[in-house]
């Protein structure tokens, strides 16, 4: 291989690695968001854990984060928990930062 081929392969490997880390971080954020929302809705123990898993699964409905937002917002509304769009989206952003830090720390 030439030096350019080696560099190209290295860039491809780094991109794939970064994408895998981001996928893990988003899944972790969704779980953390689900656990946070579960607490607001009065869910504990296994019920909270299952809700966290349901939020993770909701992210596979469509590309982007809107499917997760709609699920959590709809569930909070259904339980009578007051939550503005701004606060929920801020929590999603904050938890993504936390999740990225956790995934990075795990290596």
N, C-alpha and C positions, 0 to 999 in steps of 0.2 A: 504494500500500500504506500501511497505517497503521503507526504506531510499534510496535504490538503484533504485527502481522504480520511486521515486520522482525525483531523480537526472537525470535519463534518460529522463523523461518527460520534465524537465526543459531545458536540452540540446536540445531536439527536438524543443521545443517552441522557444528557442533562435535562433536556426538555421533557422527556418521558418521565424522568424521576420527579421533576417539579410538578408535572400534571398529576402523578400518583399521590404526592404529598398534598396537593390542593384538594383532590377528591376525598382523601382521608379527613382533611381539616373540615370540609363542608359537611361530611357525614357526622363528624364529632360535634360540630356546631349545632346541627339539627337535633342530635340526641340531647345536648345540653339545653337547647331551647325547649325541647319537649319536656324535660325534667323541670325546668323553670316554670313553664306554663302549667304543668301538672300540679305543682305546688300552689299556684294561684287558684286552681280549680278545686283544691282540697283533696287531690289524689295523693295517696301514699303507697309505699312499698311496691308490691307487684303491679298494682294499677298504674303507678307513676312510671315504672320501668316499661310497661307495655305501651303507655302513651308515648314515651320517648322513642320507642321502636316504630310506632305508627307515624311519627313526624319524619323519621329517617326515610321510611317507605314512601311518604307523600312526595318526597323530592324527585322520585322517579316518574312522576306523572307527565312532566314537561320540562323542557330546558329552562334554566334560570331558577330563581328563588321564589317566584310568585306563587307556585303551588304550595310551598311550605308556609308562606305568609297567609294565604287563603285558609289553609287547614287550621293553623293555630288561631288566627283571628276569628274564624267561624266557630271554633270550639269554645274560645273564651266568651264570645258573644252568647252562645247557646247556654253557657253556665252563668250568665249574668255578670261576668267579670268585665269591668270597665277598663278598656285599653285603647288608647289612641293609636292611629296608624303610625304617627311619628315615634311614639315610645316603643312600639313593637319592632319597628324597623331598626331603631337605635339598638335595642337589645340584640337583634339578629346581628348587627354589625359588630357590637362589642363582643358577643360570644364567638364570632368568627375569628377575631383577633386572639381571644383566649385559646380557641381550638388550634389555631396555627401554631401558637407558642407550645402547646402541649404536644402536638405532633412532631414539631422540630426537636423538642427535648427528648422524645422517645427515640429519635434517630431514624 
